[in-house]
Amino acid sequence: MVMARREVLVQLDDELVERLDQLARRSEVSRSELLRRGALAVLEADEWARADERLVAGYTRYPPDPALLDASKRLGAETAPEW
């Protein structure tokens, strides 16, 4: 499925453009493709950060049972490989 694309004007300084072009050549992709991948990486990082915030908020509202934490620590110590 081909998605419609929109051209977006982005202003970058010369050094950044040169660095992007070098990476694009090494990666054998266009500058546009490299910037698309970068935009997706930023969006994905934001999604992960928001998920982490929700996880912390959930544990703040409902802290884990101390007995469950102790049992988890004991189990982890018993099953961890000896290096």
N, C-alpha and C positions, 0 to 999 in steps of 0.2 A: 504494500500500500504506500503510495507516494503522498507525503504531506505537503501542503502548500508552505512556501517559505516566504518570509518577508525580509527585505533588505533593511539593515539597520546601520546607521552611521555611528561609528565609534571613533573618538579621537584618542590617539595614542602617541606618545613621544617617539622620536626616531630610534632611540636605543631599544625600547621595548619592541618596536616593529622588527628591528634587526634580529633580536633574540628570538622572537616568535618565528621569523622566517628561517633562521638556522635550525630551530627545532622541527619546523614543518618539513624542511628538506631531509633532515635525518630520519624523520618518521615517515617520509614519503607520502605526505598528505598535504592538502592545500592549507593556506593560512586560515581560510574560512572554516574548514573542517576542524582545525586545531582550536579555533576560538569556540566553535560549537561544543567540542568536547570539554573545553574549559568551563563554559557556561553550565553544562550539565553537571560537571564535578562540583561547582559552587552550589548549585541547587540541591544536589544529593547531600553534600556536607551540611547544608542548612536543615534538610529533613532529618538527618541523623542527630543533629544538635537539638532539634525540637523534640525528637523522640526521647533523647536523654533527659531533657527537662521534664517531660511528662512522667518518665520513670521515677526521677528523683521526687517530684511532687507527689506521686502515688505512695512512695515509701514514707514520705514525710507525713502524709495524712494517716496512713495505716502502717506504722512501724512493724517490722517482723517480730515474731514471738522469740524472746531470748532463748527459750528452750530449743526452738528449731535452729537457731543460729549455732548454738553449742553442738547440737547433733550433727549439723553440716560440717562444722570444723573437725569434729572427731572422725567423721566418715572420710573427709578429705585427707586427714593425716594418715588414716589407715590404708587408703587406696593409692596414695601418691607413690610413684616409683622411687626407689632408692638409687640415687645417682652415685 
